[in-house]
């Protein structure tokens, strides 16, 4: 359908799909509660030659988070939960439990994590084995699927319903969104777009253990309507709280499930999503009763980003890409740790794994893990005193599934009294190969704690290493 400043949309989308190797895109614009543009371009299923249509549903990845956030806020309005009460967490934790409000804002103390279950002989990774707090709740932002997993479990506990059923009955149906769904597979009514790697291979159907963070499905028109109308379900005070964002950078903060722009330019409420065969984005401009959705079926976000910026630039005076970019600007610098040996453990669900780290004057660090020695460049940033990536396999069953590399992000804790200095933080087992194998890797989190070794021990181990 023609729509004013977007009369070249079809031509632009065709160019973007071709340039970035993306199979298809669905674009929708809603104004004042009605879809005024719904177009789709490209092929939703390459094997069958099925074209994308405005009714085609796409995976939403993290655009699912605002849906879960709306459901949590609705449950709070109904007295089923308190946004500022501690959320019960299984197991023992170093810090008090986070509140629902902190979890919604990604300030609950959980680290980054994701894991995919492709439904074959590979082991399904149980996210509960990784759901430990890594910092005091409220002390910092960490984009955490585990936090939204905890919120989904909380909703199921207080409502007595599965997450998908509660969201369908209390969020989607009251808004007239009959094509939206949260769960592993899309049940209809129209076929969903097949999810593809950046080089055009179809993913097998996959699941995960954090559905409230990741497993949404919808056609673009309904996503645009949701972004514009979700506040209608909430009490005015709760809707206002959803838009109270804690700053992430100079222009964007994170509220209760949404990114919010502030400062110069129009206020834009947005959320993006990406995963295996999914790149999605929705954005609303409340002052103009305008919202858009752009959904693609490729892991690469390049086509999505180009089309999102084209649409918003045409429709929203004063728009610029920084208004929907939640990236935290954290300049890196060379790590300045003293030379020496650090020894300790990486905590895993299979037990502690011994690890040694040698810091060198040239800015590189050497890692000894599971009998294999490797090295890497070390950097530092505001959030950590040492960050380094190693081609090192963490020797656990979960990490061997699809996480062949190791990322250390550690802070230096200076010794108190006569105690030794420590490096503490997170070790992530992950896969970083550009999705060349057709299965997006997992990103697993583990506590890591290393203690500075005495110089005599360090020298003896260094000499031994040279002899060997």
QUIWO-V231620 format. One record per run of one state. SS is the DSSP state (alpha for helix, beta for strand, coil for the rest). FROM is the first residue (numbers start at 1). TO is the last residue. If there is no record, write none. Layout:
SS&FROM&TO  SS&FROM&TO
This chain:
coil&1&3  alpha&4&6  coil&7&8  alpha&9&20  coil&21&23  beta&24&31  coil&32&33  beta&34&45  coil&46&49  beta&50&51  coil&52&56  beta&57&61  coil&62&63  alpha&64&77  coil&78&85  beta&86&86  coil&87&98  beta&99&99  alpha&100&104  coil&105&109  beta&110&110  coil&111&113  beta&114&114  coil&115&116  beta&117&117  coil&118&126  alpha&127&130  coil&131&132  beta&133&133  coil&134&144  alpha&145&159  coil&160&162  alpha&163&175  coil&176&180  beta&181&182  coil&183&191  beta&192&192  coil&193&195  beta&196&196  coil&197&201  beta&202&202  coil&203&206  beta&207&207  coil&208&210  alpha&211&214  beta&215&218  coil&219&219  alpha&220&233  coil&234&235  alpha&236&242  coil&243&245  beta&246&247  coil&248&251  beta&252&254  coil&255&258  beta&259&261  coil&262&268  beta&269&275  coil&276&277  beta&278&285  alpha&286&288  coil&289&289  beta&290&296  coil&297&297  beta&298&298  coil&299&301  alpha&302&315  coil&316&320  alpha&321&324  coil&325&332  beta&333&334  coil&335&339  beta&340&346  coil&347&352  beta&353&359  coil&360&363  beta&364&369  coil&370&371  beta&372&377  coil&378&378  beta&379&381  coil&382&383  beta&384&390  coil&391&396  alpha&397&402  coil&403&404  beta&405&413  coil&414&421  beta&422&430  coil&431&442  beta&443&452  coil&453&454  alpha&455&467  coil&468&468
